[in-house]
Amino acid sequence: MKRLATLLAASCVAATVAQAAAQMPTAPIFAWPFGTNTLQPDDARKPGSDYMSPATQAMQRDDTQNPAMLWVANGEAQWSAATGAANKSCASCHGEAKASMRGAAAKFPRFSQAAGRVITLSEQINQCRKDKLKAATLKPESEDLLAMEAYVGMQSRAYPMSPSPDEQTRQSAARGQKLFTTRIGQLNLSCAQCHDDNAGKKLAGALIPQGHANAYPIYRLEWQGVGSLQRRLRNCMSGVRAEVPPYGAPDLVDLEAYLALRAKGMSLETPGVRP
Amino acid sequence: MARALIHMPASAKAGDIIEIRALIAHPMETGFRPGSDGKPAPRDIIRRFTCEYAGKQVITAELHPAMSANPYLAFFVRATATGKLTFTWQGDNGFAQAEERELKVTS
């Protein structure tokens, strides 16, 4: 810990010097697990993991303790298992996930030519299954789909969130921003009222994080399992007593697109652990 | 078969104390949670974990309903001789799983 503090202090000095020279550092200050983002020192954004207890942080940081690694291991097995009518696997086209999937998860949601709309990473996995493997698509939030998502997502760990700049995704994100700031439900609350206006304060006993979606899919201790960002969003919606859209609904994809933009530059922590 | 992840060094010096971490995928359904029909879902937990080192039991644990899903157990073993470590989990509904790992011990 002392060493880390020294490192931190040293890097702060380095950052100040660099700032003076009008040369902002672009590389991450630390690699995973120490660095949590590639943000400028004056950026006020904080990932949800910054708000967690040291024990939960340690659980996420250490792959031998992180229970989401069970899903990652299943995803790794699926990656190279031939399936479907084409008798192909993900590896038949993409090869080693470590190389080919680096950064991939950080660029979703994005516009897909094949689907003709903006899709999420899990929809992309199903698109590949349908078109290339000629296999049945996986059910949203099924263990197999979460495993694939966790495995692909982990290849982008410590990679900055890089939302797609294409026109359709930007429009989707703009719609998502509108949804984020619109009051919904019987409690008449918007996402922004908690996560922008009151982040860092408490809602009942729980700390309100800033709500950056840079660690999904997450192992949530309360869920006793892995869940997607859409599960989290639906959770909040039922929390404010609003109508909850089904998985894959356009509103949820738009919100995902906005959250990706909102967390732009923050480094991916997949698979995250959350309380 | 459930997915189990075991983390331990592949080799150790004789007399060294090594840490072993065993994580297994299991719902650990308590038997107290009501399902959508209002009735409690039947209990489905792992009851017993054992680890044997070269045929000799080094740790055993009884698990109860209050333990979380995907139980994680970490413990220490003194490396004595090259041999096989056997990990077994047994539970409700005939759940039984065994994993093996080799430990190479150098003098």
Interface residues (C-beta under 8 A of the other chain):
Chain A: T64 Q65 P67 M69 L70 A73 N74 L221 Q224 G225
Chain B: R3 L5 H7 R21 L23 I24 A25 P27 M28 S68 A69 N70 Y72
